[in-house]
Amino acid sequence: MTTETAPNLPVIQRLGIVSSERVFGLNAFKDMFVAVRDLAGGKSVTLEKAFQDARRDALEDIKTRASELGADAVIAISFTHSQIAAGAIHSSMVMVVATGTAVTLAPAPAASAP
């Protein structure tokens, strides 16, 4: 969840911040096509897929880390993206960071029998 509060979210305890960092590189061949797309305009499917995979992996990682703390949910999730130039060849690396707050929720009320 990306919000801190919600009417249907009975948070009873905040366990702490959980985060995950995913760094991925684009090889020179992919970098070349991304650069061409930047110049010509248009959509870079390769880069979009890399970001989608990194966000998905980071989200799964913070869920796992929150579960290890005994959390029921992660709230106030945010993602940050950064590009990193690496090495003498100046290949691109991209970092995706996901952070959120691990919380425990109040038990759901028991359903009454009709």
RABELRA-V737031 format. One record per residue. SS is DSSP state (a for helix, b for strand, c for the rest). PHI is phi in degrees with one decimal (none if undefined). PSI is psi in degrees with one decimal (999 if undefined). Layout:
{{SS/PHI/PSI} {SS/PHI/PSI}}
This chain:
{{c/none/140.7} {c/-95.5/-6.3} {c/-102.9/156.8} {c/-79.3/-34.7} {c/-134.5/155.5} {c/-155.8/144.8} {c/-57.2/-32.0} {c/-98.5/17.6} {c/-118.3/92.2} {c/-81.9/75.9} {b/-69.3/126.7} {b/-110.2/-20.7} {b/-154.7/136.4} {b/-98.5/122.1} {b/-92.5/-18.8} {b/138.4/173.1} {b/-83.1/136.9} {b/-118.4/144.7} {b/-145.7/162.3} {b/-148.8/140.3} {b/-120.2/132.0} {b/-125.7/121.8} {b/-115.7/131.1} {b/-136.7/148.9} {b/-109.5/152.0} {c/-107.4/126.9} {c/-70.1/168.8} {a/-58.1/-36.5} {a/-64.4/-47.6} {a/-66.4/-40.7} {a/-56.3/-39.9} {a/-61.4/-44.7} {a/-69.6/-34.3} {a/-64.1/-43.5} {a/-62.0/-41.0} {a/-62.9/-42.3} {a/-62.6/-40.6} {a/-60.0/-42.2} {a/-72.6/-42.5} {a/-86.5/-16.0} {c/84.8/164.0} {c/114.8/-178.4} {c/-96.4/134.1} {c/-100.5/96.8} {a/-62.3/-37.3} {a/-61.2/-48.6} {a/-68.5/-40.9} {a/-59.4/-44.0} {a/-63.5/-41.9} {a/-61.5/-43.6} {a/-66.1/-41.4} {a/-61.4/-44.3} {a/-63.1/-43.7} {a/-65.2/-42.4} {a/-63.5/-43.8} {a/-61.4/-46.4} {a/-63.0/-42.5} {a/-64.7/-40.2} {a/-64.1/-44.3} {a/-61.4/-38.3} {a/-65.2/-43.4} {a/-70.2/-29.5} {a/-62.9/-44.4} {a/-63.3/-45.7} {a/-63.6/-39.0} {a/-66.0/-41.9} {a/-60.6/-39.2} {a/-63.5/-24.8} {c/-84.9/-7.2} {c/91.3/18.0} {c/-78.6/153.6} {c/-97.0/-22.6} {b/-157.1/167.1} {b/-124.9/126.0} {b/-116.7/169.7} {b/53.4/45.4} {b/-75.3/135.7} {b/-137.4/154.1} {b/-121.2/141.3} {b/-127.3/140.4} {b/-121.4/139.5} {b/-141.5/146.1} {b/-104.9/136.7} {b/-122.8/128.5} {b/-87.9/129.4} {b/-129.3/142.4} {c/73.5/171.5} {c/-69.4/-28.5} {c/-77.0/-14.0} {c/65.0/45.0} {b/-77.1/155.5} {b/-90.5/138.8} {b/-128.3/144.6} {b/-124.6/138.1} {b/-117.0/134.0} {b/-117.6/126.6} {b/-117.7/129.8} {b/-115.3/133.4} {b/-133.0/153.9} {b/-166.7/176.5} {b/-110.0/122.8} {b/-78.5/131.7} {b/-135.3/158.8} {b/-107.6/148.3} {b/-112.0/152.7} {c/-66.0/143.7} {c/-60.2/145.8} {c/-67.6/140.8} {c/-63.2/142.7} {c/-68.4/140.0} {c/-73.8/136.1} {c/-84.7/144.8} {c/-76.0/141.9} {c/-71.6/999}}
